[in-house]
């Protein structure tokens, strides 16, 4: 009966498809489904992730939260200046956290050492790859322990007592190779530890509790409607299983890495409202379609363009466009909302630019393509790759 209702509803939806589907799903989940138990509520200070008691079998691509990932990204977000077309961090995140801490009259070591940390971050180019470090670690205690071991052994894996520690020391050493880098990390870890103990753990738990209904809505929309429709694409791009992590600091750029069990971890924004649950799908498809973009851009740019940074910009633009191309084939009712979302992320509606919400049809499509331009050769190559993937060749 549920499957029949969803099929009928899909035929009826047009521009407002995500909202209509979400309303139907929430109603069904409240009356008919044990799996409506909120998924992924963070397990307190440990940062562990919980799943519904009924979920005895592994769920492919479960919705989760992870305090330690958010803590790490939170620290980078409060120190970083983000000028990307599509922001890595939620645009108002740093200011909103400052307001909360000011209300509590709270100053942590991360705040007190901000000037020094920002200076080192700027000089290093942002330590961008370091943002992925916690994705394959269980919680903040593990992240901190490995960081402190790396610092104690002064970045020398041969000084580590076992192979696992040596591998972690080497992992940190690749990101923080010099004595100056290690000193920055030492100050950073101390600041993050103080931030976690005095502010972030409690604040994260509080916010997640207030968004239990959002987690339920996201899980319903993803598992019951859209995950089956992404199945072929995910399987044929070697992403059959993974985790979707709802993150408070993250913006439309998202983050993708490898988890503890070698699975893909996709970090997406944590919507503030039930009505915005579909935003998770937009950033998810942006991220998982990115597996195709790097190769296409590499094949269609010269070594000189790659050295000049042209290829990096094309990868960023190409990921946004690739997400739209995938949706056009697997979930066309999400295409216009996706384009509006990324136009808004890129600044539409600020200053004298028109709001993306006011655009539709050819006007919306033109604005989207103009804001995220890629050469026709790259677009055509992406279309061919996506057709091959969805064709199962």
C-alpha atoms as a printed R data frame, in Angstrom:
    type eleno elety resid chain resno      x      y       z
1   ATOM     1    CA   UNK     A     1  0.000  0.000   0.000
2   ATOM     2    CA   UNK     A     2  2.796  2.409   0.870
3   ATOM     3    CA   UNK     A     3  4.574  1.694  -2.417
4   ATOM     4    CA   UNK     A     4  1.347  2.331  -4.349
5   ATOM     5    CA   UNK     A     5  0.758  5.643  -2.585
6   ATOM     6    CA   UNK     A     6  4.308  6.812  -3.292
7   ATOM     7    CA   UNK     A     7  4.029  5.869  -6.968
8   ATOM     8    CA   UNK     A     8  0.796  7.824  -7.325
9   ATOM     9    CA   UNK     A     9  2.270 10.819  -5.505
10  ATOM    10    CA   UNK     A    10  5.368 10.890  -7.727
11  ATOM    11    CA   UNK     A    11  3.159 11.135 -10.808
12  ATOM    12    CA   UNK     A    12  1.367 14.143  -9.363
13  ATOM    13    CA   UNK     A    13  4.335 16.235  -8.232
14  ATOM    14    CA   UNK     A    14  5.927 18.993 -10.280
15  ATOM    15    CA   UNK     A    15  7.866 21.939  -8.914
16  ATOM    16    CA   UNK     A    16  6.877 21.255  -5.290
17  ATOM    17    CA   UNK     A    17  7.793 17.571  -5.422
18  ATOM    18    CA   UNK     A    18 10.120 17.322  -2.401
19  ATOM    19    CA   UNK     A    19  7.635 18.986  -0.078
20  ATOM    20    CA   UNK     A    20  4.702 16.849  -1.199
21  ATOM    21    CA   UNK     A    21  6.689 13.646  -0.939
22  ATOM    22    CA   UNK     A    22  8.014 14.649   2.448
23  ATOM    23    CA   UNK     A    23  4.540 15.362   3.789
24  ATOM    24    CA   UNK     A    24  3.275 11.980   2.609
25  ATOM    25    CA   UNK     A    25  6.287 10.154   4.010
26  ATOM    26    CA   UNK     A    26  6.029 11.784   7.422
27  ATOM    27    CA   UNK     A    27  2.381 10.832   7.642
28  ATOM    28    CA   UNK     A    28  3.134  7.234   6.715
29  ATOM    29    CA   UNK     A    29  6.079  7.022   9.087
30  ATOM    30    CA   UNK     A    30  3.977  8.156  12.044
31  ATOM    31    CA   UNK     A    31  1.248  5.589  11.424
32  ATOM    32    CA   UNK     A    32  2.773  2.555   9.777
33  ATOM    33    CA   UNK     A    33  6.525  2.207  10.174
34  ATOM    34    CA   UNK     A    34  8.728  1.118  13.038
35  ATOM    35    CA   UNK     A    35 11.750  2.466  11.155
36  ATOM    36    CA   UNK     A    36 10.536  6.009  11.849
37  ATOM    37    CA   UNK     A    37 12.694  5.866  14.998
38  ATOM    38    CA   UNK     A    38 15.125  8.770  14.631
39  ATOM    39    CA   UNK     A    39 18.327  7.588  13.009
40  ATOM    40    CA   UNK     A    40 21.810  8.755  13.837
41  ATOM    41    CA   UNK     A    41 21.280 10.779  17.006
42  ATOM    42    CA   UNK     A    42 24.753 11.373  18.359
43  ATOM    43    CA   UNK     A    43 25.695  9.333  21.404
44  ATOM    44    CA   UNK     A    44 26.675 12.153  23.762
45  ATOM    45    CA   UNK     A    45 30.299 13.117  24.290
46  ATOM    46    CA   UNK     A    46 31.710  9.946  22.756
47  ATOM    47    CA   UNK     A    47 30.532 10.970  19.309
48  ATOM    48    CA   UNK     A    48 29.315  7.420  18.614
49  ATOM    49    CA   UNK     A    49 26.384  6.972  16.271
50  ATOM    50    CA   UNK     A    50 23.169  5.165  17.219
51  ATOM    51    CA   UNK     A    51 20.751  3.287  14.990
52  ATOM    52    CA   UNK     A    52 17.154  2.125  15.531
53  ATOM    53    CA   UNK     A    53 16.743 -1.061  17.610
54  ATOM    54    CA   UNK     A    54 14.713 -2.576  14.773
55  ATOM    55    CA   UNK     A    55 17.570 -2.197  12.305
56  ATOM    56    CA   UNK     A    56 19.080 -5.658  12.818
57  ATOM    57    CA   UNK     A    57 20.370 -5.935   9.263
58  ATOM    58    CA   UNK     A    58 22.914 -3.404   7.961
59  ATOM    59    CA   UNK     A    59 21.290 -0.425   6.264
60  ATOM    60    CA   UNK     A    60 22.925  0.760   3.072
61  ATOM    61    CA   UNK     A    61 23.746  4.449   3.253
62  ATOM    62    CA   UNK     A    62 22.258  5.144   6.710
63  ATOM    63    CA   UNK     A    63 21.700  8.701   7.919
64  ATOM    64    CA   UNK     A    64 23.989  9.504  10.870
65  ATOM    65    CA   UNK     A    65 25.401 12.266  13.009
66  ATOM    66    CA   UNK     A    66 28.921 12.326  14.450
67  ATOM    67    CA   UNK     A    67 29.956 14.799  17.119
68  ATOM    68    CA   UNK     A    68 33.703 14.403  16.546
69  ATOM    69    CA   UNK     A    69 33.419 15.152  12.816
70  ATOM    70    CA   UNK     A    70 31.350 18.241  13.568
71  ATOM    71    CA   UNK     A    71 33.783 19.317  16.297
72  ATOM    72    CA   UNK     A    72 36.747 19.133  13.903
73  ATOM    73    CA   UNK     A    73 34.916 20.969  11.122
74  ATOM    74    CA   UNK     A    74 33.554 23.480  13.648
75  ATOM    75    CA   UNK     A    75 37.087 24.384  14.680
76  ATOM    76    CA   UNK     A    76 38.204 24.888  11.079
77  ATOM    77    CA   UNK     A    77 35.031 26.839  10.293
78  ATOM    78    CA   UNK     A    78 35.617 29.281  13.146
79  ATOM    79    CA   UNK     A    79 39.182 29.960  11.938
80  ATOM    80    CA   UNK     A    80 38.781 29.903   8.146
81  ATOM    81    CA   UNK     A    81 37.835 32.518   5.584
82  ATOM    82    CA   UNK     A    82 35.774 30.854   2.874
83  ATOM    83    CA   UNK     A    83 35.663 32.671  -0.469
84  ATOM    84    CA   UNK     A    84 34.617 29.681  -2.577
85  ATOM    85    CA   UNK     A    85 31.763 30.026  -5.055
86  ATOM    86    CA   UNK     A    86 30.037 27.192  -3.198
87  ATOM    87    CA   UNK     A    87 30.925 27.532   0.492
88  ATOM    88    CA   UNK     A    88 32.479 24.660   2.366
89  ATOM    89    CA   UNK     A    89 30.937 25.898   5.617
90  ATOM    90    CA   UNK     A    90 27.466 27.258   6.270
91  ATOM    91    CA   UNK     A    91 27.728 30.983   5.573
92  ATOM    92    CA   UNK     A    92 26.338 32.110   8.919
93  ATOM    93    CA   UNK     A    93 27.955 29.376  10.978
94  ATOM    94    CA   UNK     A    94 30.849 31.241  12.580
95  ATOM    95    CA   UNK     A    95 28.688 34.251  13.476
96  ATOM    96    CA   UNK     A    96 25.951 32.066  14.936
97  ATOM    97    CA   UNK     A    97 28.443 30.213  17.153
98  ATOM    98    CA   UNK     A    98 29.928 33.521  18.311
99  ATOM    99    CA   UNK     A    99 26.470 34.708  19.344
100 ATOM   100    CA   UNK     A   100 25.831 31.535  21.366
101 ATOM   101    CA   UNK     A   101 29.193 31.752  23.136
102 ATOM   102    CA   UNK     A   102 28.821 35.470  23.841
103 ATOM   103    CA   UNK     A   103 25.456 34.835  25.477
104 ATOM   104    CA   UNK     A   104 27.164 32.348  27.768
105 ATOM   105    CA   UNK     A   105 30.071 34.752  28.362
106 ATOM   106    CA   UNK     A   106 32.384 31.954  27.264
107 ATOM   107    CA   UNK     A   107 35.926 32.239  25.903
108 ATOM   108    CA   UNK     A   108 37.760 28.988  25.143
109 ATOM   109    CA   UNK     A   109 41.400 28.344  24.286
110 ATOM   110    CA   UNK     A   110 40.372 28.149  20.627
111 ATOM   111    CA   UNK     A   111 39.072 31.723  20.872
112 ATOM   112    CA   UNK     A   112 42.022 32.980  22.930
113 ATOM   113    CA   UNK     A   113 44.558 31.666  20.400
114 ATOM   114    CA   UNK     A   114 42.515 32.583  17.341
115 ATOM   115    CA   UNK     A   115 44.946 35.198  15.968
116 ATOM   116    CA   UNK     A   116 47.910 32.817  16.054
117 ATOM   117    CA   UNK     A   117 45.910 29.913  14.642
118 ATOM   118    CA   UNK     A   118 44.421 31.999  11.812
119 ATOM   119    CA   UNK     A   119 47.886 33.289  10.901
120 ATOM   120    CA   UNK     A   120 49.251 29.753  10.677
121 ATOM   121    CA   UNK     A   121 46.199 28.538   8.796
122 ATOM   122    CA   UNK     A   122 46.568 31.331   6.255
123 ATOM   123    CA   UNK     A   123 50.294 30.712   5.785
124 ATOM   124    CA   UNK     A   124 49.709 27.002   5.201
125 ATOM   125    CA   UNK     A   125 46.973 27.456   2.624
126 ATOM   126    CA   UNK     A   126 44.329 26.251   5.047
127 ATOM   127    CA   UNK     A   127 45.446 22.696   5.808
128 ATOM   128    CA   UNK     A   128 42.466 21.687   3.664
129 ATOM   129    CA   UNK     A   129 43.294 17.955   3.481
130 ATOM   130    CA   UNK     A   130 43.382 17.847   7.295
131 ATOM   131    CA   UNK     A   131 39.615 18.374   7.337
132 ATOM   132    CA   UNK     A   132 39.209 14.710   6.338
133 ATOM   133    CA   UNK     A   133 41.207 13.294   9.276
134 ATOM   134    CA   UNK     A   134 38.319 12.373  11.616
135 ATOM   135    CA   UNK     A   135 36.254 10.550   8.980
136 ATOM   136    CA   UNK     A   136 37.889  7.193   9.669
137 ATOM   137    CA   UNK     A   137 38.162  7.617  13.454
138 ATOM   138    CA   UNK     A   138 35.581  6.569  16.036
139 ATOM   139    CA   UNK     A   139 35.368  9.665  18.228
140 ATOM   140    CA   UNK     A   140 37.187 12.741  19.501
141 ATOM   141    CA   UNK     A   141 39.258 10.774  22.037
142 ATOM   142    CA   UNK     A   142 40.745  8.715  19.191
143 ATOM   143    CA   UNK     A   143 41.471 11.785  17.059
144 ATOM   144    CA   UNK     A   144 43.142 13.536  19.972
145 ATOM   145    CA   UNK     A   145 45.165 10.470  20.991
146 ATOM   146    CA   UNK     A   146 46.632  9.940  17.527
147 ATOM   147    CA   UNK     A   147 47.379 13.654  17.132
148 ATOM   148    CA   UNK     A   148 49.212 13.715  20.454
149 ATOM   149    CA   UNK     A   149 51.169 10.582  19.558
150 ATOM   150    CA   UNK     A   150 52.203 12.193  16.288
151 ATOM   151    CA   UNK     A   151 53.405 15.262  18.176
152 ATOM   152    CA   UNK     A   152 55.195 13.176  20.807
153 ATOM   153    CA   UNK     A   153 57.079 11.237  18.122
154 ATOM   154    CA   UNK     A   154 57.813 14.506  16.260
155 ATOM   155    CA   UNK     A   155 56.290 13.159  13.057
156 ATOM   156    CA   UNK     A   156 58.603 10.125  12.868
157 ATOM   157    CA   UNK     A   157 56.629  6.897  12.174
158 ATOM   158    CA   UNK     A   158 59.689  4.746  13.001
159 ATOM   159    CA   UNK     A   159 59.432  5.887  16.624
160 ATOM   160    CA   UNK     A   160 55.898  4.524  16.988
161 ATOM   161    CA   UNK     A   161 55.448  1.350  19.081
162 ATOM   162    CA   UNK     A   162 53.222 -0.536  16.603
163 ATOM   163    CA   UNK     A   163 52.114 -0.577  12.974
164 ATOM   164    CA   UNK     A   164 48.744  1.103  13.551
165 ATOM   165    CA   UNK     A   165 50.290  4.010  15.414
166 ATOM   166    CA   UNK     A   166 53.058  4.269  12.819
167 ATOM   167    CA   UNK     A   167 50.446  4.462  10.058
168 ATOM   168    CA   UNK     A   168 48.574  7.219  11.899
169 ATOM   169    CA   UNK     A   169 51.789  9.141  12.557
170 ATOM   170    CA   UNK     A   170 52.577  8.930   8.839
171 ATOM   171    CA   UNK     A   171 49.041 10.116   8.036
172 ATOM   172    CA   UNK     A   172 49.482 13.219  10.210
173 ATOM   173    CA   UNK     A   173 53.043 13.736   8.962
174 ATOM   174    CA   UNK     A   174 51.824 14.030   5.379
175 ATOM   175    CA   UNK     A   175 49.563 16.896   6.447
176 ATOM   176    CA   UNK     A   176 51.828 18.594   9.003
177 ATOM   177    CA   UNK     A   177 55.355 17.923   7.704
178 ATOM   178    CA   UNK     A   178 57.403 20.723   9.317
179 ATOM   179    CA   UNK     A   179 58.195 21.755  12.881
180 ATOM   180    CA   UNK     A   180 56.081 24.899  12.359
181 ATOM   181    CA   UNK     A   181 53.161 22.767  11.196
182 ATOM   182    CA   UNK     A   182 53.476 20.582  14.283
183 ATOM   183    CA   UNK     A   183 53.482 23.610  16.565
184 ATOM   184    CA   UNK     A   184 50.328 24.867  14.873
185 ATOM   185    CA   UNK     A   185 48.702 21.459  15.336
186 ATOM   186    CA   UNK     A   186 49.745 21.381  19.005
187 ATOM   187    CA   UNK     A   187 47.996 24.702  19.652
188 ATOM   188    CA   UNK     A   188 45.020 23.681  17.537
189 ATOM   189    CA   UNK     A   189 44.480 20.357  19.341
190 ATOM   190    CA   UNK     A   190 44.665 22.066  22.731
191 ATOM   191    CA   UNK     A   191 42.113 24.647  21.561
192 ATOM   192    CA   UNK     A   192 39.757 22.026  20.134
193 ATOM   193    CA   UNK     A   193 39.975 19.959  23.331
194 ATOM   194    CA   UNK     A   194 39.000 22.981  25.419
195 ATOM   195    CA   UNK     A   195 36.234 23.864  22.963
196 ATOM   196    CA   UNK     A   196 34.831 20.347  23.156
197 ATOM   197    CA   UNK     A   197 34.917 20.121  26.948
198 ATOM   198    CA   UNK     A   198 33.543 23.572  27.773
199 ATOM   199    CA   UNK     A   199 31.155 24.272  24.901
200 ATOM   200    CA   UNK     A   200 30.784 22.090  21.848
201 ATOM   201    CA   UNK     A   201 29.761 18.700  23.255
202 ATOM   202    CA   UNK     A   202 26.795 20.130  25.141
203 ATOM   203    CA   UNK     A   203 25.819 22.517  22.341
204 ATOM   204    CA   UNK     A   204 25.997 19.779  19.703
205 ATOM   205    CA   UNK     A   205 23.863 17.416  21.799
206 ATOM   206    CA   UNK     A   206 21.326 20.180  22.434
207 ATOM   207    CA   UNK     A   207 20.978 21.078  18.741
208 ATOM   208    CA   UNK     A   208 20.722 17.459  17.614
209 ATOM   209    CA   UNK     A   209 17.941 16.868  20.172
210 ATOM   210    CA   UNK     A   210 15.985 19.791  18.728
211 ATOM   211    CA   UNK     A   211 16.283 18.316  15.215
212 ATOM   212    CA   UNK     A   212 15.109 14.759  15.821
213 ATOM   213    CA   UNK     A   213 12.127 15.379  13.528
214 ATOM   214    CA   UNK     A   214 14.511 16.594  10.813
215 ATOM   215    CA   UNK     A   215 16.581 13.398  11.096
216 ATOM   216    CA   UNK     A   216 13.428 11.303  10.810
217 ATOM   217    CA   UNK     A   217 12.267 13.278   7.749
218 ATOM   218    CA   UNK     A   218 15.643 12.991   6.009
219 ATOM   219    CA   UNK     A   219 15.827  9.262   6.718
220 ATOM   220    CA   UNK     A   220 12.311  8.668   5.401
221 ATOM   221    CA   UNK     A   221 12.833 10.701   2.256
222 ATOM   222    CA   UNK     A   222 16.161  9.031   1.518
223 ATOM   223    CA   UNK     A   223 15.569  5.387   2.423
224 ATOM   224    CA   UNK     A   224 11.985  5.037   1.167
225 ATOM   225    CA   UNK     A   225 12.049  7.113  -1.983
226 ATOM   226    CA   UNK     A   226 15.423  8.204  -3.288
227 ATOM   227    CA   UNK     A   227 18.005  5.620  -2.271
228 ATOM   228    CA   UNK     A   228 16.452  2.964  -4.558
229 ATOM   229    CA   UNK     A   229 16.504  5.467  -7.406
230 ATOM   230    CA   UNK     A   230 20.215  6.158  -6.856
231 ATOM   231    CA   UNK     A   231 21.014  2.455  -6.515
232 ATOM   232    CA   UNK     A   232 22.329  1.858 -10.031
233 ATOM   233    CA   UNK     A   233 24.457  5.001 -10.050
234 ATOM   234    CA   UNK     A   234 25.968  4.251  -6.637
235 ATOM   235    CA   UNK     A   235 26.650  0.595  -7.440
236 ATOM   236    CA   UNK     A   236 28.231  1.322 -10.816
237 ATOM   237    CA   UNK     A   237 30.489  4.018  -9.360
238 ATOM   238    CA   UNK     A   238 31.723  1.639  -6.613
239 ATOM   239    CA   UNK     A   239 29.726  3.461  -3.931
240 ATOM   240    CA   UNK     A   240 27.181  0.777  -3.124
241 ATOM   241    CA   UNK     A   241 27.478  1.300   0.627
242 ATOM   242    CA   UNK     A   242 28.467  4.225   2.792
243 ATOM   243    CA   UNK     A   243 27.348  6.663   5.463
244 ATOM   244    CA   UNK     A   244 25.581 10.008   5.114
245 ATOM   245    CA   UNK     A   245 26.621 12.241   8.006
246 ATOM   246    CA   UNK     A   246 24.472 15.274   8.820
247 ATOM   247    CA   UNK     A   247 26.851 18.050   9.862
248 ATOM   248    CA   UNK     A   248 26.070 21.358  11.555
249 ATOM   249    CA   UNK     A   249 29.043 23.385  10.192
250 ATOM   250    CA   UNK     A   250 29.149 22.058   6.620
251 ATOM   251    CA   UNK     A   251 27.819 24.008   3.634
252 ATOM   252    CA   UNK     A   252 26.877 23.181   0.056
253 ATOM   253    CA   UNK     A   253 30.364 22.019  -0.927
254 ATOM   254    CA   UNK     A   254 30.088 18.952   1.306
255 ATOM   255    CA   UNK     A   255 32.919 16.574   2.100
256 ATOM   256    CA   UNK     A   256 33.568 12.971   1.015
257 ATOM   257    CA   UNK     A   257 36.177 10.587   2.383
258 ATOM   258    CA   UNK     A   258 36.854  7.051   3.553
259 ATOM   259    CA   UNK     A   259 35.423  5.734   6.811
260 ATOM   260    CA   UNK     A   260 36.736  3.265   9.379
261 ATOM   261    CA   UNK     A   261 35.585  0.201   7.450
262 ATOM   262    CA   UNK     A   262 36.724  1.499   4.086
263 ATOM   263    CA   UNK     A   263 33.235  2.684   3.180
264 ATOM   264    CA   UNK     A   264 32.478  6.059   1.634
265 ATOM   265    CA   UNK     A   265 31.516  8.798   4.099
266 ATOM   266    CA   UNK     A   266 29.594 11.753   2.680
267 ATOM   267    CA   UNK     A   267 29.276 14.768   4.989
268 ATOM   268    CA   UNK     A   268 26.294 16.974   4.127
269 ATOM   269    CA   UNK     A   269 24.522 19.955   5.738
270 ATOM   270    CA   UNK     A   270 22.200 19.260   8.670
271 ATOM   271    CA   UNK     A   271 18.941 21.055   7.746
272 ATOM   272    CA   UNK     A   272 17.398 23.281  10.384
273 ATOM   273    CA   UNK     A   273 13.787 22.495   9.381
274 ATOM   274    CA   UNK     A   274 11.814 19.440   8.319
275 ATOM   275    CA   UNK     A   275 10.761 21.350   5.179
276 ATOM   276    CA   UNK     A   276 14.419 21.539   4.121
277 ATOM   277    CA   UNK     A   277 15.115 17.793   4.357
278 ATOM   278    CA   UNK     A   278 15.668 17.506   0.591
279 ATOM   279    CA   UNK     A   279 18.795 19.696   0.892
280 ATOM   280    CA   UNK     A   280 20.600 16.581   2.072
281 ATOM   281    CA   UNK     A   281 19.838 14.929  -1.276
282 ATOM   282    CA   UNK     A   282 21.169 17.916  -3.246
283 ATOM   283    CA   UNK     A   283 24.563 17.902  -1.532
284 ATOM   284    CA   UNK     A   284 24.712 14.106  -1.542
285 ATOM   285    CA   UNK     A   285 24.314 13.890  -5.324
286 ATOM   286    CA   UNK     A   286 26.816 16.745  -5.720
287 ATOM   287    CA   UNK     A   287 29.318 14.671  -3.748
288 ATOM   288    CA   UNK     A   288 28.773 11.181  -5.189
289 ATOM   289    CA   UNK     A   289 28.755 12.447  -8.786
290 ATOM   290    CA   UNK     A   290 32.140 14.030  -8.076
291 ATOM   291    CA   UNK     A   291 33.768 10.614  -8.547
292 ATOM   292    CA   UNK     A   292 33.392 11.149 -12.305
293 ATOM   293    CA   UNK     A   293 34.451 14.773 -12.522
294 ATOM   294    CA   UNK     A   294 38.157 14.649 -11.717
295 ATOM   295    CA   UNK     A   295 38.933 12.169 -14.488
296 ATOM   296    CA   UNK     A   296 36.863 14.055 -17.054
297 ATOM   297    CA   UNK     A   297 38.515 17.371 -16.212
298 ATOM   298    CA   UNK     A   298 41.967 15.772 -16.230
299 ATOM   299    CA   UNK     A   299 41.326 14.328 -19.695
300 ATOM   300    CA   UNK     A   300 40.118 17.661 -21.066
301 ATOM   301    CA   UNK     A   301 42.673 20.132 -19.660
302 ATOM   302    CA   UNK     A   302 46.318 20.706 -20.500
303 ATOM   303    CA   UNK     A   303 49.210 20.344 -18.022
304 ATOM   304    CA   UNK     A   304 49.597 24.132 -18.122
305 ATOM   305    CA   UNK     A   305 45.934 24.614 -17.192
306 ATOM   306    CA   UNK     A   306 46.322 22.135 -14.372
307 ATOM   307    CA   UNK     A   307 49.384 23.947 -13.021
308 ATOM   308    CA   UNK     A   308 47.585 27.295 -13.254
309 ATOM   309    CA   UNK     A   309 44.650 26.092 -11.152
310 ATOM   310    CA   UNK     A   310 42.172 26.113 -14.045
311 ATOM   311    CA   UNK     A   311 41.489 22.410 -13.586
312 ATOM   312    CA   UNK     A   312 40.675 22.850  -9.882
313 ATOM   313    CA   UNK     A   313 38.070 25.492 -10.679
314 ATOM   314    CA   UNK     A   314 36.583 23.294 -13.400
315 ATOM   315    CA   UNK     A   315 36.326 20.398 -10.936
316 ATOM   316    CA   UNK     A   316 34.390 22.628  -8.527
317 ATOM   317    CA   UNK     A   317 32.044 23.865 -11.260
318 ATOM   318    CA   UNK     A   318 31.860 20.401 -12.793
319 ATOM   319    CA   UNK     A   319 30.669 18.785  -9.578
320 ATOM   320    CA   UNK     A   320 27.708 21.143  -9.349
321 ATOM   321    CA   UNK     A   321 26.846 20.502 -13.002
322 ATOM   322    CA   UNK     A   322 27.353 16.732 -12.702
323 ATOM   323    CA   UNK     A   323 24.905 16.586  -9.794
324 ATOM   324    CA   UNK     A   324 22.291 18.255 -11.986
325 ATOM   325    CA   UNK     A   325 22.972 15.825 -14.847
326 ATOM   326    CA   UNK     A   326 22.508 12.822 -12.554
327 ATOM   327    CA   UNK     A   327 19.266 14.202 -11.108
328 ATOM   328    CA   UNK     A   328 17.959 14.885 -14.589
329 ATOM   329    CA   UNK     A   329 18.076 11.125 -15.158
330 ATOM   330    CA   UNK     A   330 17.244  9.555 -11.776
331 ATOM   331    CA   UNK     A   331 15.059 12.146 -10.010
332 ATOM   332    CA   UNK     A   332 14.017 14.901 -12.423
333 ATOM   333    CA   UNK     A   333 11.550 16.411  -9.927
334 ATOM   334    CA   UNK     A   334 14.578 17.411  -7.819
335 ATOM   335    CA   UNK     A   335 16.422 19.175 -10.659
336 ATOM   336    CA   UNK     A   336 14.896 22.657 -10.289
337 ATOM   337    CA   UNK     A   337 15.119 22.653  -6.466
338 ATOM   338    CA   UNK     A   338 18.747 21.526  -6.802
339 ATOM   339    CA   UNK     A   339 19.556 24.404  -9.160
340 ATOM   340    CA   UNK     A   340 17.856 26.900  -6.829
341 ATOM   341    CA   UNK     A   341 19.756 25.508  -3.857
342 ATOM   342    CA   UNK     A   342 23.184 25.872  -5.490
343 ATOM   343    CA   UNK     A   343 22.397 29.302  -6.897
344 ATOM   344    CA   UNK     A   344 21.482 30.362  -3.362
345 ATOM   345    CA   UNK     A   345 24.657 28.777  -2.009
346 ATOM   346    CA   UNK     A   346 26.618 30.765  -4.599
347 ATOM   347    CA   UNK     A   347 25.100 34.048  -3.472
348 ATOM   348    CA   UNK     A   348 21.874 34.476  -5.436
349 ATOM   349    CA   UNK     A   349 19.539 36.810  -3.567
350 ATOM   350    CA   UNK     A   350 22.305 38.819  -1.912
351 ATOM   351    CA   UNK     A   351 22.925 42.374  -3.025
352 ATOM   352    CA   UNK     A   352 21.212 43.121  -6.339
353 ATOM   353    CA   UNK     A   353 21.092 39.546  -7.612
354 ATOM   354    CA   UNK     A   354 17.608 38.033  -7.915
355 ATOM   355    CA   UNK     A   355 16.522 35.389  -5.442
356 ATOM   356    CA   UNK     A   356 16.837 31.852  -6.813
357 ATOM   357    CA   UNK     A   357 13.402 31.059  -5.363
358 ATOM   358    CA   UNK     A   358 11.847 33.439  -7.916
359 ATOM   359    CA   UNK     A   359 13.346 31.593 -10.907
360 ATOM   360    CA   UNK     A   360 11.967 28.646 -12.845
361 ATOM   361    CA   UNK     A   361 12.114 26.967 -16.232
362 ATOM   362    CA   UNK     A   362 14.529 28.261 -18.853
363 ATOM   363    CA   UNK     A   363 15.366 31.365 -16.787
364 ATOM   364    CA   UNK     A   364 16.461 29.191 -13.867
365 ATOM   365    CA   UNK     A   365 18.431 26.846 -16.121
366 ATOM   366    CA   UNK     A   366 20.209 29.743 -17.821
367 ATOM   367    CA   UNK     A   367 21.102 31.370 -14.506
368 ATOM   368    CA   UNK     A   368 22.416 28.048 -13.207
369 ATOM   369    CA   UNK     A   369 24.578 27.362 -16.261
370 ATOM   370    CA   UNK     A   370 25.933 30.907 -16.245
371 ATOM   371    CA   UNK     A   371 26.841 30.727 -12.558
372 ATOM   372    CA   UNK     A   372 28.526 27.336 -12.906
373 ATOM   373    CA   UNK     A   373 30.118 27.435 -16.376
374 ATOM   374    CA   UNK     A   374 32.064 24.524 -17.860
375 ATOM   375    CA   UNK     A   375 33.267 24.023 -21.439
376 ATOM   376    CA   UNK     A   376 30.971 22.034 -23.723
377 ATOM   377    CA   UNK     A   377 33.662 19.379 -24.119
378 ATOM   378    CA   UNK     A   378 33.617 18.696 -20.388
379 ATOM   379    CA   UNK     A   379 29.826 18.781 -20.195
380 ATOM   380    CA   UNK     A   380 29.540 16.329 -23.098
381 ATOM   381    CA   UNK     A   381 32.127 14.027 -21.516
382 ATOM   382    CA   UNK     A   382 30.221 14.076 -18.221
383 ATOM   383    CA   UNK     A   383 26.986 13.229 -20.038
384 ATOM   384    CA   UNK     A   384 28.692 10.252 -21.707
385 ATOM   385    CA   UNK     A   385 30.135  9.010 -18.415
386 ATOM   386    CA   UNK     A   386 26.806  9.305 -16.591
387 ATOM   387    CA   UNK     A   387 25.007  7.516 -19.429
388 ATOM   388    CA   UNK     A   388 27.541  4.689 -19.245
389 ATOM   389    CA   UNK     A   389 27.171  4.422 -15.465
390 ATOM   390    CA   UNK     A   390 23.379  4.406 -15.561
391 ATOM   391    CA   UNK     A   391 23.391  2.046 -18.511
392 ATOM   392    CA   UNK     A   392 25.388 -0.432 -16.483
393 ATOM   393    CA   UNK     A   393 28.083 -0.851 -19.133
